[in-house]
Amino acid sequence: MKYQTRQDFNKANIFGTGIPNFMLAKNMTGKSYLKLLKMVGREMVLANVTFVPGGRCFWHIHRGTRGGGQILICTAGEGWYQEEGKDPESLVPGTVKSIPTDLLHWHGAKKDSWFSHIAVEIGGDNVKNEFVRPVTEKEYDALAEPQMVKIPVGTSAFDKENVFGKGKPNDIYAQYFTGSSYLNPLTKPEKGKPFVANVTFEPGCRNHWHIHKASSRGGQVLICTAGEGWYQKEGKRAQSLKPGDTVYIPAGVKHWHGAKKDCWFSHLSIDVPGENCSNEWLDAVTDSHYNKLPKG
């Protein structure tokens, strides 16, 4: 959906517009805004980037001798992404683009819509951005709208909100869940790169207590996108989760997460790259424990 006014767009931009992006303004055409969401050591930085209509970054390349690159998670409005020598791609909420190192590309808003994406900057060694040149007005004006845009699957209010897709029954991990969950992979598993998937929980569904293990780095980031749920770290009060919330779970932390008892819930799960990563699954979250959680 396109938004021509900032007032209307702000209602849809659940991760926040933030402040003017002064740091990268010289490498942008038009205004952009930046809101830092999470810093995960040297391995990952997540920020919500917002472009005014017609705003876009220059053609650029992500560099790195280990790691590096970027993932775009599109959350509000409509935009463009283009790689050198390829046709432009229309970006709408629910689109995820994994951008490797050494690839010339650009991204930004459509001329008649505000646009936001979460930028997942992948850390590593000798990581930097090389800005090459602006996207010319001739290049930009030649962009043609696609005949079809992505439409959420399903008819319920939650299905329409769950723009990253419910996916298929999460059979491979069903033994570690109470209730039914669904999994929709959004990037390909690749050594040393974050893996992104949308996880959907039916009302009352939650995973077991578990720990993300790693000999270095590792862990997980949750980006909450639809419905309402819970996150709880051992020994701490449960944290209510709603769209726009983000949670960083370091390696070695015992925790669980899932839906509230009266609501479907979806979050994006981003695995933080590390060494010797694995999950240690523990006891189920009992009904007695779960039913003591506050309502709302």
JOSUL-V201195 format. One record per residue. N is the residue number from 0. PSI is psi in radians with two decimals (NA if undefined). OMEGA is omega in degrees with one decimal (NA if undefined). D_CENTER is the distance of its C-alpha to the mean C-alpha in whole Angstrom. Layout:
N & PSI & OMEGA & D_CENTER
N & PSI & OMEGA & D_CENTER
This chain:
0 & 2.40 & -178.8 & 18
1 & 2.58 & 178.2 & 20
2 & 2.07 & -178.8 & 21
3 & -0.37 & 178.8 & 23
4 & 2.55 & -179.8 & 24
5 & -0.61 & -179.0 & 22
6 & -0.82 & 179.4 & 23
7 & -0.69 & -178.3 & 22
8 & -0.70 & -177.4 & 18
9 & -0.51 & 178.8 & 18
10 & -0.53 & -179.2 & 18
11 & -0.38 & -174.0 & 15
12 & 1.32 & -169.1 & 13
13 & -0.31 & -179.9 & 12
14 & -0.01 & 172.0 & 10
15 & 2.49 & -178.2 & 14
16 & -0.64 & 178.5 & 15
17 & -2.59 & -174.7 & 17
18 & 2.81 & 176.9 & 20
19 & 2.41 & -174.1 & 21
20 & 1.16 & -176.2 & 20
21 & -0.59 & -173.4 & 23
22 & -0.63 & -176.8 & 22
23 & 0.22 & -175.0 & 21
24 & -0.61 & -177.9 & 23
25 & -0.23 & 179.3 & 26
26 & 0.38 & -178.8 & 23
27 & 2.64 & 166.5 & 22
28 & 2.12 & -175.3 & 24
29 & 3.04 & -176.1 & 24
30 & 2.59 & 171.9 & 22
31 & 2.85 & -177.6 & 19
32 & 2.70 & -174.4 & 17
33 & 2.30 & 173.2 & 15
34 & 2.01 & 178.4 & 14
35 & 2.30 & 179.7 & 13
36 & -0.91 & 180.0 & 11
37 & 2.51 & 168.9 & 11
38 & 2.16 & -177.4 & 14
39 & 1.38 & -177.8 & 14
40 & -2.39 & 176.4 & 18
41 & 0.06 & -171.6 & 18
42 & -0.45 & -172.9 & 16
43 & 2.43 & 171.7 & 12
44 & 2.30 & 178.1 & 11
45 & 2.24 & 179.0 & 8
46 & 2.52 & 174.2 & 10
47 & 2.14 & -178.4 & 9
48 & 2.21 & -178.4 & 12
49 & 2.33 & 179.4 & 14
50 & 2.41 & 171.1 & 17
51 & 2.85 & 176.4 & 20
52 & 2.27 & -178.4 & 22
53 & -0.14 & -180.0 & 23
54 & 2.49 & 177.9 & 21
55 & 2.72 & 175.3 & 20
56 & 2.85 & 176.7 & 19
57 & 2.84 & 165.3 & 22
58 & 2.31 & -177.2 & 22
59 & 2.93 & -177.8 & 21
60 & 2.34 & 172.2 & 21
61 & 2.25 & -179.1 & 19
62 & 2.73 & 175.6 & 21
63 & 2.43 & 177.0 & 22
64 & -0.36 & 169.0 & 24
65 & 2.32 & -177.8 & 22
66 & -2.51 & -178.5 & 18
67 & 3.09 & -175.1 & 17
68 & -3.04 & -172.8 & 15
69 & 2.63 & 171.7 & 11
70 & 2.28 & 175.5 & 8
71 & 2.22 & 177.9 & 7
72 & 1.84 & -170.5 & 5
73 & 2.24 & -170.0 & 7
74 & -0.41 & -176.5 & 8
75 & 2.51 & 179.9 & 12
76 & -2.82 & -178.9 & 15
77 & 2.51 & -178.1 & 16
78 & -2.94 & -179.0 & 16
79 & 2.62 & 169.2 & 17
80 & 2.37 & 179.8 & 16
81 & 2.37 & 172.6 & 19
82 & 2.66 & -179.9 & 21
83 & 2.26 & 176.4 & 24
84 & 0.07 & -179.0 & 27
85 & 2.81 & 178.1 & 24
86 & 2.60 & 177.2 & 24
87 & 2.65 & 177.6 & 21
88 & 2.34 & 176.9 & 18
89 & 2.33 & 180.0 & 17
90 & 2.24 & 178.1 & 14
91 & 2.86 & 178.0 & 13
92 & 2.31 & -176.5 & 10
93 & -0.22 & 176.7 & 9
94 & 2.39 & 175.3 & 10
95 & 2.21 & 179.3 & 8
96 & 2.20 & 175.5 & 10
97 & 2.08 & -173.4 & 11
98 & 1.99 & -179.2 & 14
99 & 3.00 & 173.4 & 16
100 & 2.79 & 173.1 & 19
101 & 0.45 & 179.7 & 22
102 & 2.11 & 178.3 & 21
103 & 2.23 & -175.2 & 22
104 & 3.01 & 171.2 & 20
105 & 2.86 & 175.5 & 19
106 & 2.74 & -179.5 & 16
107 & -2.92 & -175.3 & 17
108 & 2.76 & 167.3 & 18
109 & 2.81 & -172.6 & 20
110 & -0.33 & -176.8 & 24
111 & 0.44 & -179.9 & 24
112 & 2.45 & 163.7 & 20
113 & 2.76 & -175.8 & 18
114 & 2.40 & 175.0 & 15
115 & 2.48 & 167.9 & 11
116 & 2.62 & 168.6 & 8
117 & 2.20 & 175.8 & 6
118 & 2.09 & 175.0 & 8
119 & 1.81 & 179.7 & 7
120 & 2.11 & -175.2 & 11
121 & 2.15 & -178.1 & 13
122 & -3.14 & -179.7 & 16
123 & -2.59 & -179.5 & 19
124 & 2.37 & 177.5 & 23
125 & 0.73 & -178.5 & 24
126 & 2.31 & 177.2 & 21
127 & 2.88 & 175.0 & 21
128 & 2.29 & 179.1 & 20
129 & 1.85 & 179.1 & 23
130 & 2.29 & -169.7 & 24
131 & -1.00 & -178.5 & 26
132 & 2.84 & 176.8 & 27
133 & 2.74 & 166.8 & 26
134 & 2.03 & -174.0 & 26
135 & 2.76 & 177.4 & 29
136 & -0.62 & 178.8 & 30
137 & -0.78 & 178.1 & 31
138 & -0.79 & -175.1 & 28
139 & -0.74 & -177.9 & 26
140 & -0.36 & -179.7 & 29
141 & -0.13 & -179.3 & 29
142 & 2.33 & -177.2 & 26
143 & 2.35 & 178.5 & 26
144 & 2.41 & 176.4 & 24
145 & 2.72 & 179.5 & 24
146 & -0.49 & -179.2 & 26
147 & 2.51 & 175.2 & 23
148 & 2.83 & -178.6 & 20
149 & 2.27 & 179.7 & 17
150 & 2.26 & 179.7 & 18
151 & 2.49 & 179.6 & 17
152 & 2.38 & 177.9 & 19
153 & 2.91 & -175.2 & 21
154 & -0.29 & -177.7 & 23
155 & 2.85 & 177.9 & 22
156 & -0.68 & 179.5 & 21
157 & -0.74 & 179.1 & 18
158 & -0.70 & -179.2 & 18
159 & -0.56 & 178.1 & 17
160 & -0.52 & -174.5 & 15
161 & 1.20 & -169.8 & 13
162 & -0.29 & 179.9 & 11
163 & 0.02 & 169.8 & 9
164 & 2.35 & -178.9 & 13
165 & -0.63 & -179.3 & 15
166 & -2.67 & -175.9 & 16
167 & 2.79 & 176.0 & 19
168 & 2.37 & -173.5 & 21
169 & 1.04 & -172.8 & 20
170 & -0.60 & -174.3 & 23
171 & -0.47 & -179.9 & 22
172 & 0.18 & -174.1 & 21
173 & -0.57 & -178.4 & 23
174 & -0.26 & -179.1 & 26
175 & 0.25 & -179.1 & 24
176 & 2.58 & 165.8 & 23
177 & 2.06 & -173.6 & 25
178 & -3.14 & -174.4 & 24
179 & 2.39 & 175.3 & 22
180 & 2.90 & -176.7 & 19
181 & 2.64 & -174.2 & 17
182 & 2.26 & 177.2 & 15
183 & 1.68 & 178.5 & 13
184 & 2.39 & -176.6 & 12
185 & -0.30 & 172.6 & 10
186 & 2.87 & 177.8 & 11
187 & 2.40 & 175.1 & 14
188 & 2.28 & -178.0 & 16
189 & 2.24 & -177.6 & 17
190 & 2.26 & 177.8 & 19
191 & 0.02 & -179.5 & 18
192 & 2.63 & 175.6 & 14
193 & 2.46 & 174.0 & 11
194 & 2.25 & -176.6 & 11
195 & 2.29 & 176.7 & 8
196 & 2.62 & 173.6 & 9
197 & 2.19 & 179.7 & 9
198 & 2.22 & -179.1 & 12
199 & 2.32 & -179.0 & 14
200 & 2.34 & 171.1 & 17
201 & 2.84 & 179.1 & 20
202 & 2.30 & 179.4 & 22
203 & -0.16 & -178.9 & 24
204 & 2.46 & 175.4 & 22
205 & 2.70 & 175.3 & 20
206 & 2.91 & 179.6 & 20
207 & 2.84 & 167.8 & 23
208 & 2.38 & -179.8 & 23
209 & 2.91 & -178.6 & 22
210 & 2.29 & 171.2 & 21
211 & 2.07 & -176.5 & 19
212 & 2.57 & 174.1 & 22
213 & 2.53 & 175.5 & 22
214 & -0.38 & 170.5 & 25
215 & 2.58 & -179.7 & 23
216 & -2.42 & 178.8 & 19
217 & -3.02 & -176.0 & 17
218 & -2.86 & -173.5 & 15
219 & 2.61 & 172.6 & 12
220 & 2.33 & 175.0 & 9
221 & 2.27 & 175.2 & 8
222 & 1.95 & -172.3 & 6
223 & 2.23 & -170.3 & 9
224 & -0.39 & -176.2 & 9
225 & 2.50 & 178.6 & 12
226 & -2.78 & -179.6 & 16
227 & 2.54 & -177.3 & 17
228 & -2.90 & -178.0 & 17
229 & 2.59 & 165.9 & 18
230 & 2.35 & 177.7 & 17
231 & 2.27 & 173.0 & 20
232 & 2.45 & -178.0 & 22
233 & 2.29 & 178.4 & 25
234 & -0.03 & -179.4 & 28
235 & 2.81 & 176.0 & 25
236 & 2.59 & 177.9 & 25
237 & 2.47 & -179.4 & 22
238 & 2.17 & 177.4 & 20
239 & 2.36 & -178.2 & 19
240 & 2.31 & 177.7 & 15
241 & 2.86 & 179.2 & 14
242 & 2.32 & -176.8 & 12
243 & -0.24 & 178.4 & 10
244 & 2.57 & 173.3 & 11
245 & 2.53 & -178.8 & 9
246 & 2.26 & 172.2 & 12
247 & 2.20 & -178.9 & 13
248 & 1.80 & -179.6 & 15
249 & 2.75 & 172.8 & 17
250 & 2.51 & 177.2 & 19
251 & -0.02 & -177.8 & 23
252 & 2.16 & 176.2 & 22
253 & 2.26 & -172.7 & 23
254 & 3.05 & 169.9 & 21
255 & 2.86 & 174.5 & 20
256 & 2.74 & -178.7 & 17
257 & -2.93 & -175.4 & 17
258 & 2.77 & 167.5 & 18
259 & 2.82 & -171.2 & 21
260 & -0.37 & -176.3 & 24
261 & 0.38 & -173.5 & 25
262 & 2.41 & 167.9 & 21
263 & 2.78 & -176.3 & 19
264 & 2.43 & 174.7 & 15
265 & 2.45 & 169.9 & 12
266 & 2.62 & 167.7 & 9
267 & 2.38 & 176.2 & 6
268 & 2.14 & 178.4 & 8
269 & 2.01 & 177.5 & 8
270 & 2.23 & 178.7 & 11
271 & 2.19 & -180.0 & 13
272 & 2.55 & 178.6 & 15
273 & -3.02 & 179.7 & 19
274 & 2.36 & 176.5 & 22
275 & 0.86 & -177.8 & 24
276 & 2.46 & 175.9 & 21
277 & 2.91 & 175.5 & 21
278 & 2.33 & 173.7 & 21
279 & 1.94 & -178.5 & 24
280 & 2.34 & -173.5 & 24
281 & -2.59 & -175.7 & 27
282 & 2.71 & 174.1 & 28
283 & 2.67 & 170.4 & 27
284 & 1.94 & -172.5 & 26
285 & 2.75 & 175.4 & 30
286 & -0.67 & -179.9 & 30
287 & -0.78 & 178.7 & 33
288 & -0.83 & -176.0 & 30
289 & -0.72 & -176.0 & 27
290 & -0.20 & 177.2 & 30
291 & -0.13 & -180.0 & 30
292 & 2.52 & -179.3 & 27
293 & 2.69 & 177.5 & 28
294 & 2.62 & 177.4 & 27
295 & NA & NA & 25
